[in-house]
Amino acid sequence: MPQETASSAVLRSYSVYTLARLKADPVTADLVDGLDKAQTMLQGAAAATDASSDAYLEALAARDACDLALDSAVVRAGLAALQVAGNRRESASYRRLFPAGTTAITTLPLADEIVAVRLLEGRLAEETEGTGPKAAPPAVVAARQAAEAALARLSETTLTQGAARAAELTAREEWRRVMRKVFGELTVRFPDDRRQVESYFRAARVVHTDVTVSEPVTPAVA
């Protein structure tokens, strides 16, 4: 049997070999079905983990892009407010909108920045332009909405990835259980021939992996 840290692809390679040996021998053909099901389950679970990992990374990239876009929108809004204030950061009109400047907003974790931007939008709405209230710059609103959607998507994919990894771990445990069962059945059928029993299995190799399948995901939700 391969090491516990071996990847699911490596596990599958062992059962592919064993299945071929079982199918080739009429004496062991009845053992094929259970192992074939375990192998199919493992393969599907591993594919689901890979897909969920890809989706997570795509959502992470989208989150980071939206974070940067929101920062830029806030900075541009701050520059516009500064221009109206005659480039005087200490002016009352600028301080009403940006009490601590734009950096105090853009350096926040994204979830907190979204809250701060919503408050900024409210302050902008309280300002007057002509005879009516001045709406928040469309670029700020659009960037904030995109960031909210990206953050929600990242949270969703984090949960999906965790569920997929848990399912893969279950499939790996079932694969090992069935492989041990096959070994036990073979020892009953060939009680005096250890070499014959072992011939149905690949020789285990030392396999090193950087991350085991059971390692929890560290959410990168800001």
N, C-alpha and C positions, 0 to 999 in steps of 0.2 A: 504493500500500500504506500502511496506517496505521502509526503509530509503534510501535516495539518496546514502549513503555510503555503502549500502549492496552490496555484491558481485553479480556477474551475476548468479552464481549458486543458490544463495538465491532467486533472482528474478524469476528464472525459477521454483523453487519449488512452488512459489505462483501461477504461471500460470498453472502448472500441476494440482494443486487442482481445480482452477477455470474451466479449460477445462473439467475435469472429471464431475464437477457439471453441466456444460452447456450441455454436451453430455447426461447426465442422465435425462434431462428434455426436453420433446418434444417442450415445449414452447420456449426454448432458444437454440435449436440445431442449428439454423441458425447463431448464433453468434460464432460458433466454428471455422470456417475457418479462419477468420481474426486473431484471437488470436493464432491459431495453427501456422500460417505463421510467426507471430512476435516472437513466442517462438523458432521456428526452426532457424530463423535468428539470434536470440540472442545466441542460443546454438552454432551455427557454428562460430560466431564471437568470442565468448569466447574461443572456442577450438583453433582458429587461434592465438589468443593472447597468450595462453599457449604455443603453438608450437613455436611461434616467441621468446618468453621469454627463452625457452629452448635452441633454436639456438643461441641466444645472449650470454647466459652464457657459452655455449660450445665454441663459438668464443672468448669470453673473456679469458677463460682458455687457449686456444691455443695461443692467443696473449701473455699472461704472460709467457707461457712456451718458446715461441720463443724469447721473450725479454731476458730471463735468458740464453738461449743457445747462443744468440748473444754476450751477456756480456762475457760469458766463452770463446768464440772463439776469441774475442778481447784481453782478458787477456792472452790467450795462445800465440797469435801472439806477444804480447808485451814481454812476457818472452823469446820467441825465439829471438826476436830482441835484447833483453838485453844480452842474452848469447853470441850472435855474437859480441856485443860491449864490451865483457869482464866484464859484470856485472857493467858497468859504465853508470849510467843514464844520466850523464852530457856529455857523448860522442856525437860527431857530428852525427854519424851514427844512434844512437838511437833517438836523438832529431829531426832528419829529418823525422822520421816515427811517433814519438809520442812527439810532441813539449811540451805538457802538461801532458804526461803520459797517461796510459789507463783509469784512473778514470775519466778524463775529458770527455771521450767518453761514458763509461758505465753508468754514472750517468745522462745522458741526457734522456729526454722523448723519447720513442721509435722512433717516427717519425723523431726527430732530430738526434738520434743516427744512424739511417739508412743513413742519409745524411753524417754524419761524417765518417761512415764506408766506404761509396763510395769514399770519399776523401782519406781515408787511403789506399784503394785499388789502387787508382791512384798513391799515393806516393810509394807504394810497387812496382808498375809496372815500376817506374822510376829508381828503384835500379837495379844494374847489377849483374848477377851471371854467371861467366865464360865469354862467349862472347855475351850473349844476355840478354834481360831484364828479371827480375825475376817476375813471376806472383804472384798475391795475393794468400795466402794460400787457398786451396779449401774449408777448413772448414769455413773460414771467409765469402767467397762468398756464400756458401750454407746456412749458418746461416742468412746472410743478406737477401737473396732471400726468405727464409722461413718466416722471420719477415715481409717482405713487403706483402707477400700473406696473412699472418694472420691479419695484420692491415687492409688490404682491405676487408677481410671477416668480420671483426668486424664492420667496417663502414657500410657495406651492411646490416648486421643483425640489426644494430641500426636503420637504416631507415625502415626496414621491421617491426620491433617491434613498431615503432612509428605509422606506417600506420595501423597496426593491432589494436592497442589501439584506434585509431581514429574511425576505423570501428566498434569496440565494443561499443564505446560511442554512436555512431549513432544508433546501434541496441538497446541499452538500452533505448534511448529516444523514439524510435519507440514502444518498448514494453510498456513503461509507457503510451504513447498516446493511444494505443489500449486497454490497461486495463481500462483507464479512459472512453474510448468510450463504452466499455462493461458495465461499471457501469452506464453510462448515459442511455443506452438502457434499462437496467434492471429497472431503476427508472421510465421509461415511461411505462413499462409493469406491474410494480407493484407499482403504484403511492401512494397507501395508506398502503403499507406494507414494511416499512424500514427493518424490521427484515428479511423478505424474501430476499430482495436485498442483504443484508450483508451476508446472508448464502452462497452465491456463492463465497465468498472470505475468505481466511485464515485471522485470526486475526494477525495484524502486530506485530512483536516482535522487541525489540531494538537489533540492530546488530552493532557491532563495527568491523571495519576493519583497518588494519595498513596503507593501501594505497588504495586510490580510483582509479577507472579505468581511470579517466581523468587526473591523475597526470602525467606530462611529464616525459619521460625517460631522465636520465642524462647520456649522452654518456661517456664511459670510454675509449675513443680513445686517446692514448697518441701520 
